[in-house]
Amino acid sequence: MKVEQIYTGCLAQGAYYVESEGEVAIIDPLREVDPYIKKAAKNDARIKYIFETHFHADFVSGHITLAEKTGAPIIYGPTANPTFEAVIAEDGQEFKLGKITFRVLHTPGHTMESTTYLLIDEDGRDHAIFSGDTLFLGDVGRPDLAQKAADMTQEELAGLLYDSLRNKIMPLSDEVIVYPAHGAGSACGKNMMKETVDSLGNQKKVNYALRADMTRDEFIKEVTDGLLPPPAYFPENVKMNKEGYDSIDTVLDQGLRALAPDAFELEVERNDALVLDVRHQDDFKAGFVPRSIFIGLDGDFAPWVGALVKDTLTPILLVTPEGREEEAVTRLARVGFDNTLGYLKGGIEAWKSAGKEVDDVEGVTAEKLEEILAEGEEVPIFDVRKESEYKSEHLEVAHNAPLSELNSHLSELPAEDSFYVHCAGGYRSMIASSILKSRGYHNVIDIQGGFKAIGETNMAVTDYVCPTTL
């Protein structure tokens, strides 16, 4: 028996390759499926099953394409209702794979069809669970994403999740291995550990949601407390996973059109397309196609695209580092952005050589900002980190305007006078700067190095003090 976790850091997502006696099961595959097919072929094995734990919201699964290319059936748990052909398993139903067995454990709560797959080894022992978004390490799946589809409140879904955990998962042996669908950084939970594999016994000790003495009401309160609004693209991804999508091959054929500067400019105008620049923030700062938006490949690329672009049908044209065009198109497709129309051939240098207009972002070092403040000049500074980061520690004179909520803070920005933005290290503030410049705020100045650089100066920083109750 072979179990391999295939973890994708930018999505904080775990897919799984399980093999026994030349037969393979793939669990929650990514959109690009050729790596699974090649791995099975290399091992002289065939893909027999494609298990889906639920209709994913944060990424587009590769289940449909993988089924088309291999003939393997797609398997969901009870109550799933996809529009394509699939096996809708019953609770407790078993599937043989070589000498091992998968048992279906229906665990609704995150969604109504959410299912955990219990792996039973060749000796009949419970070996592992593939828990999807039902159980994470340190957390459980948020119960607010499926409210509309289930016609239930998040509290009602949380109650179902409590029952699923207590009745189906917690009774299993402490030695059972937990293989979740996501880790720290995913928007599908709020308290996930950085580790991606653990024992169920340890989770019973450290996971707040698995406390043995926790009542149903306490669980509902703790699981629903502090949930941030889900990213806008989540419903679109659910729809694609449930109803189908174009093959990744088709998306790549369209997205990998190399366009010379004139053709690139024409495509932007013809389609009212978004120019998405995915280079490093320092390269973008130095010069970019006017009104383009920066979201770099070397950061949390796909989640930020989903959070800020929102409409998955948006026509997109890319400016990429040389050789990373396919990576950019693929990573966009993973979160449902299939309408990439091509990329700028030769990059920004070709654009400049063609005599096209170039914009840039003005920057200032933390040391220079310190000098400005020391002279007594009052300058508006906006910290685009998350509220929790800001509360933990922030520049005393800075206002919090989280990047994900930037639109709601536009009225606070000076129309003409210069203002400054920063994040933790420079990635998010450059995204913010690009968005603001595209909307006509040419008076924005980026603080280079972000809060990390600020912390190395003598500028006044405020620690958050928890208020006391008298």
C-alpha positions as CSV (number, residue, x, y, z in Angstrom):
1,M,0.0,0.0,0.0
2,K,1.2,3.5,-0.9
3,V,-0.3,6.7,0.3
4,E,1.1,10.0,-1.0
5,Q,0.0,13.5,-0.1
6,I,0.4,15.9,-3.0
7,Y,0.4,19.3,-1.3
8,T,0.0,22.6,-3.2
9,G,1.2,25.4,-1.0
10,C,-0.3,28.4,-2.8
11,L,-3.8,26.8,-2.3
12,A,-2.9,25.1,1.0
13,Q,-4.5,22.0,-0.6
14,G,-3.8,18.4,-0.2
15,A,-4.7,15.9,-3.0
16,Y,-3.9,12.2,-2.4
17,Y,-2.6,9.3,-4.5
18,V,-3.3,5.9,-3.0
19,E,-2.1,2.7,-4.6
20,S,-2.4,-1.0,-3.9
21,E,-1.7,-4.0,-6.1
22,G,-1.5,-1.9,-9.2
23,E,-4.8,-0.1,-8.6
24,V,-5.0,3.6,-7.8
25,A,-7.4,6.0,-6.1
26,I,-7.1,9.8,-6.5
27,I,-8.7,11.9,-3.8
28,D,-9.6,15.6,-4.4
29,P,-7.4,16.0,-7.5
30,L,-6.2,19.4,-8.7
31,R,-7.4,20.8,-12.1
32,E,-4.2,19.7,-14.0
33,V,-4.5,15.9,-13.9
34,D,-1.6,14.7,-16.1
35,P,0.8,14.3,-13.1
36,Y,-1.6,11.7,-11.6
37,I,-1.8,9.8,-14.8
38,K,1.9,9.8,-15.3
39,K,2.6,8.7,-11.8
40,A,0.2,5.7,-12.2
41,A,1.8,4.8,-15.6
42,K,5.3,5.0,-14.1
43,N,4.2,2.5,-11.4
44,D,2.5,0.3,-14.0
45,A,-0.8,0.9,-12.3
46,R,-4.2,2.1,-13.4
47,I,-6.5,4.7,-11.8
48,K,-9.6,2.9,-10.6
49,Y,-11.4,5.5,-8.5
50,I,-11.7,9.3,-8.2
51,F,-13.0,10.2,-4.7
52,E,-14.4,13.6,-4.1
53,T,-15.0,14.6,-0.4
54,H,-17.4,17.4,-1.4
55,F,-18.1,20.2,-3.9
56,H,-15.0,22.3,-3.3
57,A,-15.4,26.1,-3.0
58,D,-11.8,27.3,-3.0
59,F,-10.5,25.5,-6.1
60,V,-11.7,23.7,-9.2
61,S,-11.1,20.0,-8.9
62,G,-9.7,17.9,-11.7
63,H,-12.3,15.1,-11.3
64,I,-14.2,15.5,-14.5
65,T,-11.1,15.7,-16.7
66,L,-9.4,12.8,-14.9
67,A,-12.5,10.7,-15.4
68,E,-12.6,11.5,-19.1
69,K,-8.9,10.6,-19.6
70,T,-8.9,7.4,-17.5
71,G,-12.5,6.1,-17.5
72,A,-12.4,5.9,-13.7
73,P,-15.7,6.7,-11.9
74,I,-16.1,9.8,-9.8
75,I,-17.4,8.9,-6.4
76,Y,-19.3,11.3,-4.0
77,G,-20.9,10.7,-0.7
78,P,-24.7,10.7,0.0
79,T,-26.9,13.6,-1.1
80,A,-24.4,14.9,-3.8
81,N,-26.2,15.9,-6.9
82,P,-23.7,16.7,-9.7
83,T,-25.0,17.2,-13.2
84,F,-22.4,14.8,-14.7
85,E,-22.2,11.0,-14.3
86,A,-21.0,9.9,-10.9
87,V,-21.4,7.2,-8.3
88,I,-23.4,8.6,-5.3
89,A,-22.3,6.2,-2.6
90,E,-24.3,5.2,0.5
91,D,-23.1,5.8,4.0
92,G,-21.0,2.8,4.9
93,Q,-20.5,1.6,1.3
94,E,-17.1,0.1,0.6
95,F,-14.8,0.2,-2.4
96,K,-12.0,-2.3,-2.9
97,L,-8.6,-1.1,-4.1
98,G,-6.2,-3.9,-4.5
99,K,-5.8,-5.4,-1.0
100,I,-7.2,-2.3,0.8
101,T,-10.7,-0.9,1.3
102,F,-12.3,2.5,1.3
103,R,-15.4,3.0,3.5
104,V,-17.7,5.9,3.0
105,L,-18.4,7.9,6.2
106,H,-21.1,10.6,5.5
107,T,-20.0,13.6,7.6
108,P,-22.3,16.5,6.7
109,G,-21.8,19.9,8.3
110,H,-19.3,21.8,6.2
111,T,-21.6,20.9,3.3
112,M,-24.5,18.4,3.1
113,E,-22.6,16.0,0.9
114,S,-19.3,16.2,2.8
115,T,-17.8,12.7,3.2
116,T,-14.8,11.3,4.9
117,Y,-13.2,8.2,3.4
118,L,-11.9,5.6,5.9
119,L,-8.9,3.6,4.6
120,I,-8.8,0.0,5.9
121,D,-5.5,-1.8,5.3
122,E,-5.0,-5.3,4.0
123,D,-5.1,-6.7,7.6
124,G,-8.6,-5.1,8.2
125,R,-7.3,-2.3,10.5
126,D,-8.5,1.2,10.3
127,H,-5.4,3.0,8.9
128,A,-6.4,6.6,7.8
129,I,-9.1,9.0,7.1
130,F,-9.3,11.4,4.2
131,S,-11.4,14.0,5.9
132,G,-11.8,16.7,3.2
133,D,-13.0,19.8,4.8
134,T,-14.8,18.0,7.7
135,L,-11.7,17.8,9.9
136,F,-8.6,19.9,9.6
137,L,-5.6,19.8,11.8
138,G,-6.4,22.2,14.6
139,D,-9.8,23.1,13.2
140,V,-12.9,22.0,11.3
141,G,-14.5,23.1,8.1
142,R,-16.5,26.4,8.3
143,P,-20.2,25.8,8.3
144,D,-21.3,28.9,6.5
145,L,-20.5,28.2,2.9
146,A,-23.4,25.8,2.1
147,Q,-26.2,27.8,3.8
148,K,-28.0,28.8,0.6
149,A,-27.7,25.4,-1.1
150,A,-28.8,23.5,2.1
151,D,-31.5,26.1,3.0
152,M,-30.1,26.0,6.5
153,T,-28.4,28.5,8.9
154,Q,-24.7,28.2,9.7
155,E,-25.7,27.3,13.2
156,E,-27.8,24.3,11.9
157,L,-24.9,23.2,9.7
158,A,-22.5,23.5,12.6
159,G,-24.8,21.3,14.7
160,L,-24.7,18.6,11.9
161,L,-20.9,18.9,11.9
162,Y,-20.8,18.3,15.7
163,D,-22.9,15.2,15.2
164,S,-20.7,14.0,12.3
165,L,-17.5,14.4,14.3
166,R,-18.8,12.8,17.5
167,N,-20.6,9.9,15.7
168,K,-18.3,9.1,12.8
169,I,-14.8,10.3,13.4
170,M,-14.0,10.6,17.1
171,P,-15.0,6.9,17.9
172,L,-12.1,5.8,15.6
173,S,-8.8,4.6,17.0
174,D,-6.3,7.2,18.1
175,E,-3.8,5.6,15.8
176,V,-5.8,6.5,12.7
177,I,-3.9,9.0,10.5
178,V,-5.7,12.2,9.5
179,Y,-5.2,13.4,5.9
180,P,-7.2,16.7,5.5
181,A,-7.9,18.6,2.3
182,H,-6.4,21.8,3.5
183,G,-3.8,23.3,5.9
184,A,-2.8,26.7,7.3
185,G,-3.6,29.6,4.9
186,S,-6.8,28.2,3.5
187,A,-10.0,30.3,3.8
188,C,-12.0,27.1,4.4
189,G,-11.1,27.2,8.1
190,K,-9.8,29.8,10.7
191,N,-7.4,28.0,13.0
192,M,-5.5,25.4,11.0
193,M,-2.0,24.1,11.9
194,K,1.0,24.4,9.6
195,E,1.4,20.6,9.7
196,T,-0.5,18.6,7.0
197,V,-0.6,15.1,8.5
198,D,-1.3,14.0,12.1
199,S,-2.8,11.2,14.2
200,L,-6.4,11.4,15.2
201,G,-5.3,10.8,18.8
202,N,-3.2,14.0,18.8
203,Q,-6.0,16.0,17.2
204,K,-8.3,14.9,20.0
205,K,-5.8,16.5,22.4
206,V,-5.0,19.8,20.5
207,N,-8.0,20.5,18.3
208,Y,-10.5,22.8,20.1
209,A,-13.4,21.3,18.1
210,L,-12.7,17.8,19.3
211,R,-12.8,18.5,23.1
212,A,-14.5,15.5,24.7
213,D,-16.4,17.6,27.2
214,M,-17.7,20.1,24.6
215,T,-21.5,20.4,24.4
216,R,-23.3,20.9,21.1
217,D,-24.1,24.5,21.9
218,E,-20.5,25.3,22.8
219,F,-19.3,23.7,19.6
220,I,-21.8,25.8,17.5
221,K,-20.7,29.0,19.2
222,E,-17.0,28.4,18.9
223,V,-17.1,27.1,15.3
224,T,-19.2,30.1,14.1
225,D,-17.4,32.8,16.0
226,G,-15.0,35.0,14.1
227,L,-15.8,33.7,10.6
228,L,-14.7,36.2,8.0
229,P,-16.8,36.6,4.8
230,P,-15.9,33.9,2.2
231,P,-14.1,35.1,-0.9
232,A,-16.4,36.1,-3.7
233,Y,-15.3,33.4,-6.1
234,F,-16.2,30.5,-3.9
235,P,-19.8,30.1,-5.2
236,E,-18.5,30.1,-8.8
237,N,-16.0,27.3,-8.0
238,V,-18.8,25.2,-6.3
239,K,-20.9,25.6,-9.5
240,M,-18.0,24.5,-11.7
241,N,-17.2,21.5,-9.5
242,K,-20.9,20.5,-9.5
243,E,-21.8,21.3,-13.1
244,G,-18.6,20.9,-15.1
245,Y,-16.0,23.0,-16.8
246,D,-13.7,23.1,-19.9
247,S,-10.7,20.9,-20.0
248,I,-7.5,22.4,-18.6
249,D,-6.0,21.7,-22.1
250,T,-8.5,24.0,-23.7
251,V,-7.8,26.7,-21.1
252,L,-4.1,26.5,-21.7
253,D,-4.4,26.6,-25.5
254,Q,-6.2,29.9,-25.2
255,G,-4.2,31.4,-22.4
256,L,-0.8,30.6,-23.9
257,R,-1.3,32.8,-27.0
258,A,1.9,34.9,-27.3
259,L,0.9,38.5,-28.2
260,A,3.2,41.2,-29.5
261,P,2.7,44.6,-27.9
262,D,0.3,46.0,-30.6
263,A,-1.8,42.8,-30.6
264,F,-1.8,42.7,-26.8
265,E,-3.0,46.3,-26.6
266,L,-5.7,45.6,-29.2
267,E,-6.9,42.6,-27.2
268,V,-7.1,44.7,-24.0
269,E,-9.3,47.3,-25.8
270,R,-11.4,44.8,-27.7
271,N,-12.3,42.7,-24.6
272,D,-12.1,45.4,-21.9
273,A,-9.6,43.0,-20.4
274,L,-7.8,43.1,-17.1
275,V,-4.0,43.3,-17.5
276,L,-2.6,41.1,-14.7
277,D,1.1,41.5,-14.0
278,V,2.4,38.5,-12.1
279,R,6.1,39.4,-11.8
280,H,7.9,40.2,-8.6
281,Q,6.8,43.4,-6.9
282,D,10.1,45.1,-7.3
283,D,10.0,44.5,-11.1
284,F,6.4,45.7,-11.3
285,K,7.3,48.9,-9.3
286,A,10.0,49.8,-11.7
287,G,7.7,49.8,-14.8
288,F,4.4,48.3,-15.9
289,V,1.6,48.6,-18.5
290,P,-0.6,51.5,-17.3
291,R,-3.8,50.4,-15.4
292,S,-2.5,46.9,-14.9
293,I,-3.0,45.1,-11.6
294,F,-0.1,43.4,-9.8
295,I,-0.6,40.1,-8.1
296,G,2.7,38.2,-8.0
297,L,3.2,34.5,-8.6
298,D,5.6,34.3,-5.7
299,G,3.0,35.2,-3.1
300,D,-0.5,33.9,-2.3
301,F,-1.4,34.4,-6.0
302,A,-4.6,32.4,-6.7
303,P,-6.3,33.3,-3.4
304,W,-5.6,37.0,-3.9
305,V,-6.8,36.9,-7.5
306,G,-10.1,35.2,-6.3
307,A,-10.5,37.7,-3.5
308,L,-9.8,40.9,-5.6
309,V,-10.9,40.1,-9.1
310,K,-14.0,38.2,-7.9
311,D,-15.7,37.6,-11.3
312,T,-14.2,34.4,-12.7
313,L,-15.4,35.3,-16.2
314,T,-13.2,38.4,-16.3
315,P,-11.1,38.5,-19.5
316,I,-7.4,38.5,-18.4
317,L,-4.2,39.3,-20.3
318,L,-0.9,38.4,-18.6
319,V,2.5,40.0,-18.1
320,T,4.7,37.3,-16.7
321,P,8.3,36.5,-15.9
322,E,9.8,34.7,-18.9
323,G,9.1,31.0,-18.8
324,R,6.3,31.2,-16.3
325,E,3.4,31.8,-18.6
326,E,2.0,28.2,-18.3
327,E,2.3,28.4,-14.5
328,A,0.3,31.6,-14.4
329,V,-2.5,30.3,-16.6
330,T,-2.7,27.0,-14.7
331,R,-2.8,28.6,-11.3
332,L,-5.6,30.9,-12.5
333,A,-7.5,27.9,-13.8
334,R,-7.2,26.2,-10.4
335,V,-9.5,28.8,-8.9
336,G,-11.9,29.0,-11.9
337,F,-10.4,31.9,-13.9
338,D,-10.5,30.3,-17.3
339,N,-10.8,33.4,-19.5
340,T,-7.1,34.1,-19.9
341,L,-6.7,35.4,-23.5
342,G,-2.9,35.4,-23.8
343,Y,0.3,37.0,-22.6
344,L,2.6,39.8,-23.6
345,K,5.3,38.3,-25.8
346,G,8.7,39.6,-24.7
347,G,7.3,41.0,-21.5
348,I,7.6,44.6,-20.3
349,E,10.9,45.1,-22.3
350,A,9.1,44.4,-25.6
351,W,6.4,46.9,-24.5
352,K,9.0,49.6,-23.8
353,S,10.8,48.8,-27.1
354,A,7.5,49.3,-29.0
355,G,7.4,52.8,-27.6
356,K,4.3,52.1,-25.4
357,E,3.5,54.2,-22.3
358,V,4.9,52.8,-19.0
359,D,3.8,53.6,-15.5
360,D,5.6,53.0,-12.2
361,V,5.0,53.2,-8.4
362,E,6.8,55.7,-6.3
363,G,8.5,54.2,-3.3
364,V,10.1,55.4,-0.1
365,T,12.4,53.6,2.3
366,A,11.4,53.2,6.0
367,E,14.4,55.4,6.9
368,K,13.3,58.2,4.6
369,L,9.8,58.0,6.1
370,E,11.3,58.3,9.5
371,E,13.0,61.5,8.5
372,I,9.8,62.9,7.1
373,L,7.9,62.2,10.3
374,A,10.8,63.5,12.5
375,E,10.4,66.9,10.7
376,G,6.9,67.1,12.1
377,E,5.1,66.6,8.8
378,E,1.8,64.9,9.2
379,V,1.4,62.3,6.4
380,P,-1.5,59.8,5.9
381,I,-0.2,56.2,6.2
382,F,-2.4,53.2,5.5
383,D,-1.6,49.7,6.7
384,V,-3.1,47.2,4.3
385,R,-2.4,44.2,6.5
386,K,-5.3,42.2,8.1
387,E,-7.0,43.7,11.1
388,S,-5.5,41.0,13.3
389,E,-2.0,41.9,12.2
390,Y,-2.7,45.6,12.7
391,K,-4.1,45.0,16.2
392,S,-1.1,42.9,17.2
393,E,1.4,45.7,16.4
394,H,1.3,48.8,14.1
395,L,2.9,52.1,13.3
396,E,1.3,54.6,15.7
397,V,0.2,57.0,13.0
398,A,-1.1,54.4,10.6
399,H,-4.7,53.7,9.7
400,N,-5.8,50.2,9.0
401,A,-7.2,49.6,5.5
402,P,-7.0,45.8,4.9
403,L,-6.3,44.9,1.3
404,S,-9.3,42.6,1.1
405,E,-11.5,45.6,2.1
406,L,-9.7,48.3,0.2
407,N,-12.8,49.5,-1.7
408,S,-14.5,50.4,1.6
409,H,-11.6,52.7,2.5
410,L,-11.3,54.7,-0.7
411,S,-13.2,57.7,0.8
412,E,-10.4,58.0,3.4
413,L,-7.7,58.5,0.8
414,P,-6.4,62.0,0.0
415,A,-7.5,63.1,-3.5
416,E,-4.3,65.1,-4.3
417,D,-1.8,65.0,-1.4
418,S,0.6,62.2,-1.2
419,F,-0.2,59.2,1.1
420,Y,1.7,56.1,2.0
421,V,0.8,52.4,2.1
422,H,2.6,49.4,3.6
423,C,2.0,45.8,4.5
424,A,4.2,43.2,6.2
425,G,6.9,42.9,3.6
426,G,5.9,44.6,0.4
427,Y,3.7,42.1,-1.6
428,R,0.2,43.3,-0.5
429,S,1.1,47.0,-0.5
430,M,2.2,46.7,-4.1
431,I,-1.1,45.0,-5.0
432,A,-2.9,47.9,-3.2
433,S,-0.8,50.5,-5.0
434,S,-1.5,48.9,-8.4
435,I,-5.3,48.9,-7.7
436,L,-5.2,52.5,-6.5
437,K,-3.1,53.7,-9.5
438,S,-5.5,51.9,-11.9
439,R,-8.3,54.0,-10.3
440,G,-6.5,57.3,-10.7
441,Y,-4.7,57.6,-7.3
442,H,-1.3,58.6,-8.7
443,N,-0.4,60.1,-5.3
444,V,0.2,56.8,-3.6
445,I,3.7,56.0,-2.3
446,D,4.7,52.5,-1.3
447,I,6.8,52.0,1.9
448,Q,9.5,49.6,0.8
449,G,10.0,46.5,3.0
450,G,6.8,47.1,4.8
451,F,6.3,46.7,8.5
452,K,9.4,44.6,8.8
453,A,11.5,47.5,7.6
454,I,9.5,49.9,9.8
455,G,10.3,47.8,12.8
456,E,14.0,48.4,12.3
457,T,13.6,52.1,12.7
458,N,12.8,54.3,15.7
459,M,9.3,55.2,14.5
460,A,6.7,54.8,17.2
461,V,5.0,51.4,17.1
462,T,1.9,50.5,19.2
463,D,1.3,47.1,20.7
464,Y,-2.3,45.9,21.0
465,V,-3.6,45.9,24.6
466,C,-6.5,43.6,25.3
467,P,-9.2,45.7,27.0
468,T,-10.1,44.8,30.5
469,T,-13.6,44.5,31.9
470,L,-14.2,46.3,35.3
